[in-house]
Amino acid sequence: MEFRKEIEFAKVLLPNGSIEENRIEIRYDPLTLQTSRVLKKKPPIPEIQGFEEEIESTKVWCPFCPERIESMAAKDPELLKGEFLRRGEAILFSNIVPYSKYSFVIRMTDAHYLELEDFKRDYFDDSFFLIQDALSRLGEGKYYISIGMNYLKPAGSSIMHPHIQTLVSETSTDYFARMDWSALEFFEERKKDYWKALVEKEKEIGSRFVGETAKTTWLAAFAPKGFFHFIGVPEEREFMNMSEEQISGISEGIIRILRFYASKGFNSFNISMFLADRLGEHFRTNLHIVARTPFDKYYWCDVYFPKLFHDETISYLVPEEYASEMAEFMQG
């Protein structure tokens, strides 16, 4: 396993007449070899100005609020027989705009909006248990299954109300396929899945290891795909076989990371979990979480042409530096 990077330096003549030298690291993802650019110089992140008007105005039409969900949410006519799945405040139903053969939404909580510090472990636990329930109804066949979350507009969410999505497709997404092929090649060479080897190596190095929750290891990504990119690696390989302890360990880790994001002035994030189920022993379920540009009255987007057209991410934060800060939050 190689943590490869290349260095470039850029000189800038500032308005005051001084010359500033900037270091740019081009880092290669150890699994897929996709590149990210890490710049230590970051643009200023403005203080959140507040968006109370949007919170109130979107409550008027939100289909996930308790008073509307029964009449507005779509239902699955096959696996779920036209019924909602419920656990605590969480409700699972069909995405009215499906992205795959089976496309589910999990409304996490009754609350229309949550500060990052207000997310509870139970909200994620209940959502993940409902996803296990829905997936247990799948018939035979090979599926690529992923779980994702977009929170607030910078993360691409069209609805403010906290929710998670699950995609079940007979065809993988582009990045899922890259991970699958690369992980299979790694497994055939090493006789060990990539993520198990990654955890062992990162613990040995130490600078990107941030801590553990129940049956789950958390790392700062070597080649980050966004702000404060962390990876969760569970002990139990397949999502459908995960115990209550394993699910809670994943949820608790997410909660601690969200608290860390809040401490850094962020309020928006993305999560993607790639499931090992039905893929084979070369693959292990793995979770990725990144912060997004803070949402407020004057928010700006952090997805631009390098990502859209080059499929390359730019991060202004150095993983080895923020890993040590996150380690304090991971201790609880």
C-alpha positions as CSV (number, residue, x, y, z in Angstrom):
1,M,0.0,0.0,0.0
2,E,1.5,3.3,-1.1
3,F,0.6,6.8,0.1
4,R,1.9,8.6,-2.9
5,K,2.1,12.4,-3.4
6,E,3.8,14.9,-5.6
7,I,4.7,18.5,-4.7
8,E,4.4,21.7,-6.7
9,F,5.1,25.3,-5.6
10,A,3.3,28.4,-6.8
11,K,4.6,31.9,-6.4
12,V,2.2,34.8,-6.1
13,L,3.1,38.5,-6.1
14,L,0.8,40.1,-3.6
15,P,-0.7,43.6,-3.8
16,N,1.7,44.8,-1.0
17,G,4.7,43.9,-3.2
18,S,5.8,40.7,-1.3
19,I,6.1,37.3,-3.0
20,E,4.3,34.4,-1.4
21,E,5.2,30.8,-2.1
22,N,2.4,28.2,-1.8
23,R,2.8,24.5,-1.5
24,I,0.4,22.2,-3.5
25,E,0.3,18.5,-2.8
26,I,-1.1,16.2,-5.4
27,R,-2.2,13.1,-3.5
28,Y,-3.2,9.7,-5.0
29,D,-5.9,7.7,-3.3
30,P,-4.2,4.5,-2.1
31,L,-7.0,2.3,-3.6
32,T,-8.2,3.9,-6.8
33,L,-5.2,6.2,-7.6
34,Q,-7.6,9.1,-8.1
35,T,-6.0,12.4,-7.3
36,S,-6.8,15.2,-4.9
37,R,-5.0,18.5,-4.4
38,V,-4.3,19.7,-0.9
39,L,-3.5,23.4,-0.4
40,K,-2.6,24.6,3.0
41,K,-3.7,28.1,2.2
42,K,-7.5,28.3,2.5
43,P,-10.0,30.9,1.5
44,P,-11.8,32.7,4.4
45,I,-14.9,30.9,5.6
46,P,-17.4,33.6,6.7
47,E,-19.3,33.5,9.9
48,I,-22.7,32.0,9.4
49,Q,-25.2,34.8,9.1
50,G,-28.2,32.7,9.8
51,F,-31.1,31.6,7.6
52,E,-34.1,31.6,9.9
53,E,-36.3,32.8,7.2
54,E,-35.5,29.8,5.0
55,I,-36.1,27.4,7.9
56,E,-39.6,28.8,8.5
57,S,-40.5,29.3,4.8
58,T,-39.6,25.7,3.9
59,K,-41.7,24.3,6.7
60,V,-44.8,25.5,4.9
61,W,-44.4,22.9,2.1
62,C,-41.9,20.3,3.5
63,P,-43.2,16.8,2.6
64,F,-41.2,15.2,5.4
65,C,-42.8,17.1,8.3
66,P,-45.2,15.1,10.4
67,E,-48.3,16.8,9.2
68,R,-47.7,16.0,5.6
69,I,-45.6,12.9,5.3
70,E,-48.6,10.5,5.3
71,S,-50.2,12.2,2.3
72,M,-47.1,13.3,0.3
73,A,-44.5,10.5,0.6
74,A,-44.3,7.9,-2.2
75,K,-44.5,4.2,-1.3
76,D,-42.9,1.1,-2.7
77,P,-45.5,-1.3,-4.2
78,E,-43.2,-4.4,-4.4
79,L,-40.7,-4.9,-1.5
80,L,-42.7,-2.8,1.1
81,K,-46.2,-3.7,-0.2
82,G,-47.3,0.0,-0.2
83,E,-46.4,0.4,3.5
84,F,-44.1,2.8,5.4
85,L,-41.4,1.2,7.7
86,R,-41.1,3.0,11.1
87,R,-38.8,3.0,14.0
88,G,-38.7,5.8,16.6
89,E,-39.2,9.0,14.6
90,A,-37.6,7.5,11.5
91,I,-39.8,6.6,8.5
92,L,-38.7,4.7,5.4
93,F,-40.5,5.1,2.0
94,S,-39.7,5.3,-1.7
95,N,-38.0,8.2,-3.3
96,I,-40.5,10.0,-5.5
97,V,-37.6,10.6,-8.0
98,P,-35.9,7.2,-8.0
99,Y,-32.2,7.0,-8.9
100,S,-32.0,3.2,-9.1
101,K,-34.2,0.0,-9.2
102,Y,-34.9,0.5,-5.5
103,S,-34.5,4.0,-4.2
104,F,-35.5,4.7,-0.6
105,V,-35.7,7.8,1.6
106,I,-35.5,7.7,5.4
107,R,-37.0,10.7,7.1
108,M,-34.8,10.7,10.3
109,T,-36.7,12.8,12.8
110,D,-39.8,14.9,13.2
111,A,-37.7,18.1,13.5
112,H,-37.6,20.1,10.3
113,Y,-34.1,21.5,10.9
114,L,-31.2,20.5,13.3
115,E,-28.0,22.2,14.3
116,L,-25.1,19.7,13.9
117,E,-24.8,19.4,17.7
118,D,-28.5,18.4,17.8
119,F,-28.2,15.2,15.8
120,K,-28.5,12.2,18.1
121,R,-27.1,8.7,17.7
122,D,-30.6,7.3,17.9
123,Y,-31.6,9.1,14.7
124,F,-28.8,7.3,12.8
125,D,-29.4,4.0,14.6
126,D,-33.1,4.0,13.8
127,S,-32.5,4.9,10.1
128,F,-29.8,2.2,9.6
129,F,-32.1,-0.4,11.3
130,L,-34.9,0.5,8.9
131,I,-32.5,0.2,5.9
132,Q,-31.6,-3.3,7.2
133,D,-35.3,-4.2,7.3
134,A,-35.9,-2.9,3.8
135,L,-32.9,-4.7,2.3
136,S,-33.8,-8.0,4.0
137,R,-36.7,-8.1,1.6
138,L,-34.6,-8.2,-1.5
139,G,-34.7,-11.3,-3.7
140,E,-31.7,-13.1,-5.1
141,G,-29.3,-11.3,-7.4
142,K,-26.2,-9.1,-7.4
143,Y,-26.9,-5.5,-6.3
144,Y,-24.7,-2.5,-5.7
145,I,-26.1,-0.9,-2.5
146,S,-25.1,2.5,-1.1
147,I,-26.4,4.8,1.6
148,G,-26.1,8.6,1.3
149,M,-27.0,11.8,3.1
150,N,-27.0,15.4,1.8
151,Y,-27.6,17.9,4.6
152,L,-28.6,21.5,3.5
153,K,-28.2,23.1,0.1
154,P,-24.4,23.2,-0.2
155,A,-24.5,19.4,0.1
156,G,-27.0,19.2,-2.7
157,S,-30.2,18.7,-0.6
158,S,-33.4,20.0,-2.1
159,I,-35.2,19.4,1.2
160,M,-33.9,20.8,4.5
161,H,-35.6,18.2,6.7
162,P,-32.9,15.7,7.8
163,H,-33.1,12.5,5.7
164,I,-31.0,9.6,4.4
165,Q,-31.2,7.9,1.0
166,T,-30.5,4.3,0.0
167,L,-29.8,3.2,-3.6
168,V,-30.1,-0.4,-4.7
169,S,-29.0,-0.9,-8.3
170,E,-28.0,-3.8,-10.6
171,T,-25.4,-1.4,-12.1
172,S,-22.7,0.3,-10.0
173,T,-22.0,4.0,-10.0
174,D,-18.7,5.0,-11.5
175,Y,-16.8,5.4,-8.3
176,F,-18.3,2.3,-6.7
177,A,-17.1,0.3,-9.7
178,R,-13.6,1.8,-9.4
179,M,-13.5,0.8,-5.7
180,D,-14.8,-2.7,-6.5
181,W,-12.3,-3.4,-9.2
182,S,-9.4,-1.9,-7.3
183,A,-10.3,-3.8,-4.1
184,L,-10.6,-7.1,-6.0
185,E,-7.1,-6.6,-7.4
186,F,-5.7,-5.7,-4.0
187,F,-7.4,-8.8,-2.5
188,E,-6.1,-11.2,-5.1
189,E,-2.6,-9.9,-4.5
190,R,-2.7,-9.7,-0.7
191,K,-5.4,-12.1,0.4
192,K,-6.8,-9.4,2.7
193,D,-9.4,-6.8,2.0
194,Y,-8.1,-3.3,1.4
195,W,-9.9,-1.6,4.3
196,K,-8.6,-4.0,6.9
197,A,-5.1,-3.4,5.5
198,L,-5.7,0.3,5.5
199,V,-6.6,0.4,9.2
200,E,-3.6,-1.6,10.1
201,K,-1.3,0.7,8.1
202,E,-2.8,3.9,9.3
203,K,-2.7,2.8,13.0
204,E,1.0,2.1,12.4
205,I,1.7,5.5,10.9
206,G,-0.6,7.3,13.4
207,S,-0.9,10.7,11.9
208,R,-4.3,10.1,10.2
209,F,-5.8,7.7,12.8
210,V,-8.4,9.7,14.7
211,G,-9.9,7.1,17.1
212,E,-12.4,4.3,17.5
213,T,-16.1,3.9,18.4
214,A,-17.7,0.5,19.0
215,K,-16.3,-2.0,16.4
216,T,-15.5,1.0,14.1
217,T,-12.2,2.7,13.2
218,W,-12.0,6.3,12.0
219,L,-9.3,7.8,9.8
220,A,-8.7,11.1,8.1
221,A,-8.5,10.3,4.3
222,F,-5.0,10.6,2.8
223,A,-6.4,12.0,-0.5
224,P,-9.5,14.0,0.8
225,K,-12.5,14.4,-1.4
226,G,-13.7,17.5,0.5
227,F,-13.3,19.5,3.7
228,F,-12.4,17.3,6.7
229,H,-12.9,14.0,4.9
230,F,-13.1,11.1,7.4
231,I,-13.4,7.4,6.7
232,G,-15.2,4.9,8.9
233,V,-14.2,1.2,8.7
234,P,-16.4,-1.3,10.6
235,E,-15.2,-4.6,12.0
236,E,-18.3,-6.4,10.6
237,R,-17.9,-6.5,6.8
238,E,-21.5,-6.7,5.5
239,F,-24.1,-4.2,6.4
240,M,-26.9,-6.7,6.7
241,N,-25.0,-8.8,9.2
242,M,-24.1,-5.8,11.4
243,S,-25.0,-6.2,15.0
244,E,-26.7,-3.5,17.1
245,E,-23.3,-2.7,18.6
246,Q,-21.7,-2.3,15.2
247,I,-24.5,0.0,13.9
248,S,-24.3,2.1,17.1
249,G,-20.5,2.4,16.7
250,I,-21.0,3.8,13.2
251,S,-23.7,6.2,14.4
252,E,-21.7,7.4,17.4
253,G,-18.7,8.1,15.1
254,I,-20.9,10.2,12.8
255,I,-22.2,12.2,15.8
256,R,-18.7,13.0,17.1
257,I,-17.6,14.1,13.6
258,L,-20.6,16.4,13.3
259,R,-19.7,18.0,16.7
260,F,-16.2,18.6,15.3
261,Y,-17.6,20.2,12.1
262,A,-19.8,22.5,14.2
263,S,-16.7,23.5,16.3
264,K,-15.1,24.5,13.0
265,G,-18.0,26.7,11.9
266,F,-19.6,24.2,9.4
267,N,-23.3,23.2,9.2
268,S,-23.6,21.2,6.0
269,F,-22.2,17.8,5.1
270,N,-22.4,14.7,2.9
271,I,-22.2,11.0,3.8
272,S,-21.7,8.1,1.6
273,M,-21.6,4.4,2.7
274,F,-20.6,1.7,0.2
275,L,-22.0,-1.6,1.2
276,A,-20.1,-4.9,0.8
277,D,-23.3,-7.0,0.7
278,R,-23.5,-9.3,-2.3
279,L,-20.1,-8.2,-3.6
280,G,-17.7,-10.8,-2.2
281,E,-15.1,-11.0,0.5
282,H,-12.7,-8.6,-1.2
283,F,-15.0,-5.7,-0.3
284,R,-15.7,-4.2,3.1
285,T,-18.5,-1.7,3.9
286,N,-16.9,1.7,4.3
287,L,-18.3,5.1,5.1
288,H,-17.1,8.6,4.0
289,I,-18.1,11.9,5.4
290,V,-17.1,15.5,4.4
291,A,-18.1,18.9,5.5
292,R,-19.4,21.4,2.9
293,T,-19.2,25.1,2.6
294,P,-21.4,26.6,5.4
295,F,-25.0,27.4,4.5
296,D,-26.3,30.9,5.3
297,K,-28.0,33.8,3.5
298,Y,-24.9,34.2,1.3
299,Y,-23.6,30.7,0.9
300,W,-21.3,29.8,-2.0
301,C,-20.9,26.4,-3.7
302,D,-17.6,24.4,-3.3
303,V,-18.1,22.1,-6.3
304,Y,-16.5,23.7,-9.4
305,F,-14.9,22.7,-12.7
306,P,-12.1,20.6,-11.3
307,K,-14.7,18.2,-9.8
308,L,-17.3,18.5,-12.5
309,F,-14.9,17.9,-15.4
310,H,-11.7,16.6,-14.0
311,D,-13.2,14.4,-11.2
312,E,-10.5,15.8,-8.9
313,T,-11.1,17.3,-5.5
314,I,-9.4,20.4,-4.0
315,S,-9.0,20.6,-0.2
316,Y,-7.6,23.6,1.7
317,L,-7.1,21.4,4.8
318,V,-4.2,19.0,5.6
319,P,-5.5,15.6,6.8
320,E,-2.5,15.0,9.2
321,E,-3.3,18.4,10.9
322,Y,-7.0,18.0,11.4
323,A,-6.7,14.3,12.3
324,S,-5.1,15.2,15.6
325,E,-7.9,17.7,16.4
326,M,-10.6,15.2,15.5
327,A,-9.0,12.6,17.8
328,E,-10.1,14.7,20.8
329,F,-13.7,14.6,19.7
330,M,-13.6,10.9,19.0
331,Q,-12.7,10.3,22.7
332,G,-16.2,11.6,23.6
